[in-house]
Amino acid sequence: MEEDAVVKALSALAQASRLRAFRLLVVAGDAGATPGALAEALDLPAATLSFHLKELLVAGLIGQQRRGRNLIYRADYARMGALLAYLTDNCCQGEACAEPATLRCQC
């Protein structure tokens, strides 16, 4: 993952509502969630949620898919894993670690 993309992803997550939305999408797994369900869970107006989802989309942390009349948002686990790998790449004082950082969930 390139440094610019890492900065964009971390910037997107550095806001409480976006972090909460991203975490809800991680919990939702492959089923994802509609904006209505997210707005209700986060107690956010639709316009505010839309702004935050756009920021997460631009950062590449979530994806969106149209299902009929609904949009379904999902966390991008590959991108999340790449971000975590970048952050922990040199975690052992610059030496290769015995075990590379991995996501613990089996989504």
VMD Tcl script that draws the C-alpha trace (Angstrom):
set ca {
  {0.00 0.00 0.00}
  {1.37 3.40 -0.93}
  {1.91 6.04 1.73}
  {-0.62 8.46 0.17}
  {-3.33 5.78 0.30}
  {-2.46 5.00 3.92}
  {-2.75 8.67 4.88}
  {-6.12 8.92 3.08}
  {-7.43 5.80 4.85}
  {-6.25 6.90 8.27}
  {-7.68 10.38 7.69}
  {-11.04 8.87 6.82}
  {-11.04 6.83 10.02}
  {-9.91 9.79 12.14}
  {-13.49 11.01 12.61}
  {-15.80 9.39 15.15}
  {-18.89 8.89 12.95}
  {-16.85 7.42 10.09}
  {-14.98 5.12 12.46}
  {-18.27 3.92 13.94}
  {-19.78 3.38 10.47}
  {-16.72 1.44 9.33}
  {-16.81 -0.74 12.45}
  {-20.51 -1.46 11.90}
  {-19.76 -2.54 8.34}
  {-16.97 -4.80 9.57}
  {-19.44 -6.43 11.96}
  {-22.07 -6.71 9.19}
  {-19.65 -8.83 7.16}
  {-20.47 -9.87 3.60}
  {-24.17 -9.06 4.08}
  {-23.27 -5.38 4.37}
  {-25.77 -2.75 5.40}
  {-28.05 -0.23 3.78}
  {-27.71 3.49 4.47}
  {-31.02 3.37 6.31}
  {-29.81 0.67 8.69}
  {-26.54 2.53 9.24}
  {-28.30 5.85 9.83}
  {-30.57 4.24 12.40}
  {-27.73 2.43 14.19}
  {-25.56 5.54 14.24}
  {-28.41 7.98 14.91}
  {-27.27 10.20 12.04}
  {-29.31 12.18 9.51}
  {-29.22 10.69 6.00}
  {-27.29 13.64 4.52}
  {-24.62 13.44 7.21}
  {-24.25 9.70 6.80}
  {-24.00 10.10 3.03}
  {-21.08 12.51 3.46}
  {-19.27 10.09 5.77}
  {-19.85 7.08 3.52}
  {-18.46 9.05 0.58}
  {-15.28 9.74 2.53}
  {-14.88 6.04 3.36}
  {-15.52 5.13 -0.30}
  {-12.92 7.61 -1.56}
  {-10.42 6.17 0.92}
  {-11.15 2.69 -0.45}
  {-12.17 1.30 2.94}
  {-15.68 0.36 1.88}
  {-17.45 -0.67 -1.28}
  {-20.96 -0.08 -2.51}
  {-23.28 -2.27 -4.56}
  {-26.74 -1.61 -5.87}
  {-29.28 -4.31 -5.00}
  {-32.59 -3.38 -6.59}
  {-33.51 0.04 -5.23}
  {-31.07 -0.21 -2.32}
  {-27.40 0.50 -1.96}
  {-25.47 -2.01 0.12}
  {-22.22 -0.92 1.74}
  {-19.54 -3.39 2.81}
  {-16.16 -3.08 4.47}
  {-13.27 -3.82 2.11}
  {-11.40 -6.45 4.11}
  {-8.52 -6.64 1.63}
  {-7.93 -2.89 1.94}
  {-8.25 -3.08 5.73}
  {-5.70 -5.91 5.77}
  {-3.33 -3.94 3.54}
  {-3.60 -0.96 5.88}
  {-2.86 -3.12 8.93}
  {0.03 -4.79 7.11}
  {1.50 -1.39 6.22}
  {1.22 -0.20 9.83}
  {2.85 -3.33 11.24}
  {5.35 -4.01 8.45}
  {8.38 -3.12 10.54}
  {7.02 -3.90 13.96}
  {10.07 -5.85 15.15}
  {12.61 -3.03 15.23}
  {12.92 -3.09 11.46}
  {13.58 -6.83 11.28}
  {11.32 -9.34 9.61}
  {8.83 -10.64 12.16}
  {8.49 -14.32 12.93}
  {4.82 -14.13 11.95}
  {3.42 -11.50 9.58}
  {0.47 -9.46 10.82}
  {-2.80 -11.03 9.78}
  {-6.46 -10.38 10.36}
  {-7.82 -12.68 12.99}
  {-11.37 -12.87 11.62}
  {-12.36 -15.49 9.09}
  {-14.96 -13.46 7.18}
}
mol new
graphics top color blue
foreach p $ca { graphics top sphere $p radius 0.5 }
foreach p [lrange $ca 0 end-1] q [lrange $ca 1 end] { graphics top cylinder $p $q radius 0.2 }
display resetview
